[in-house]
Amino acid sequence: MLAKPDTLAAPFRSAARIADIGVSEILQIGAQAAALRKAGEDVIILGAGEPDFDTPEPVKQAAVRAMQRGETKYTALDGSPVMKEAVREKFRRDNGLEFSTQEISVASGAKQVIFNAFMATLDPGDEVIVPTPYWTSYADIIRVAGGTPVLVACDLANGFRLKAEQLERAITPATRWLMLNSPSNPTGAAYSETDYRPLLDVLLRHPHVWLLADDIYEHIVYDDFRFVTPAALEPALRGRILTVNGVSKAYAMTGWRIGYGAGPAALIKAMAVIQSQSTSNPSSISQAAAIEALTGSQACLTERRDSFRLRRDLVVDALNAIDGIACLRPQGAFYTFASCAGLLGRTTPKGSRIESDRDFCAYVLDAAKVAVVPGSAFGATPFFRISYATSEAELKEALARIAGACAALMV
Ligand SMILES: Cc1ncc(COP(=O)(O)O)c(C=O)c1O
């Protein structure tokens, strides 16, 4: 039996801290595309931020064995000792970095690591510099934590990378953190040692500013690009860098929810306080799987990287062949961030004008049945993001449809 409505109850009221936080545009577009699919339309969704590959079999088997051994209880709050050891080994092997277990935190996804870091350090008025285009969760997490995101626009002309003079200008006495993400979601742009150097020099001159380096796409880099991480480049900054990473993207483990961070012990301890009153330990079974991912054979990384590179080239070449679209060839991640500036002002066959990247993406969904995400969802216009973490056949079909829809636009 359903409960009777309580007519005297006050209407629902949400907390002020979530007032400025909207539902992600990516999720909205995904929902719209899913609704079209349900209605029988043949929609191709190029919006998802997760690899289409399966979690490697040895990783799944490690989880099964953990369950059979009875590893189904609480573990140490921010990662079991074996898990932390696996993270230490990863940093040593891949980045030449040595951390103690007190300098490592394991959480339910890299997102939780970032959340813990900002919750543990930001007070009202504290600023965090976030270069755009950006993964919008950064700004929302900063706001939830009571801080102020300071968005700094990075130009296409500089490959969407932050310049030293922009960083210098953005720093104020209230700056607590600089947030960097390489390779980047949504642009795929990555910082080489030469790109990082001038930024790290600025930070050396401003000892009150900490750096959060989000390296989640570390293993998805192409051609001769060599991945580097700031903590390895500048030992003098080690005392104020939090390096964030996770297994979601590299090992196709988005659903397992394991991320980790490494940084100064005092920060890690403060982050554990936040985690202790939210989720406690990340899933014991997922930790067992992540240990296998981080310490087992790394062969899948190369295979998958090669496959992603072929898809990147397919998408970039097809986009650049379309009149009105221009796309850089990204160094990493699995996204392209193309400009649709050349299509603005054109008219659709139904008679409406394309005035913005949002209009363009709505048109592509309507006319070509392909879901892509407008750049405005990442703080930059007029662009659109394609996630090419999907099959080659589907990408070819999607790009052919987008090309057809663009050709149908009238100048
Ligand atoms: C740039 C960036 N950082 C962090 C994350 C979060 O990853 P996780 O699944 O480990 O929480 C994502 C996921 O989309 C991302 O794109």
The ligand as an ORCA input file, in Angstrom:
! r2SCAN-3c Opt
* xyz 0 1
  C      40.016     14.238    -16.473
  C      39.362     13.221    -15.617
  N      39.772     13.069    -14.346
  C      39.194     12.179    -13.524
  C      38.160     11.381    -13.963
  C      37.521     10.441    -12.951
  O      37.885      9.140    -13.116
  P      37.434      8.010    -12.065
  O      36.610      7.055    -12.863
  O      38.719      7.393    -11.591
  O      36.693      8.657    -10.969
  C      37.686     11.501    -15.269
  C      36.555     10.688    -15.745
  O      35.888     10.971    -16.706
  C      38.316     12.433    -16.137
  O      37.938     12.576    -17.407
*
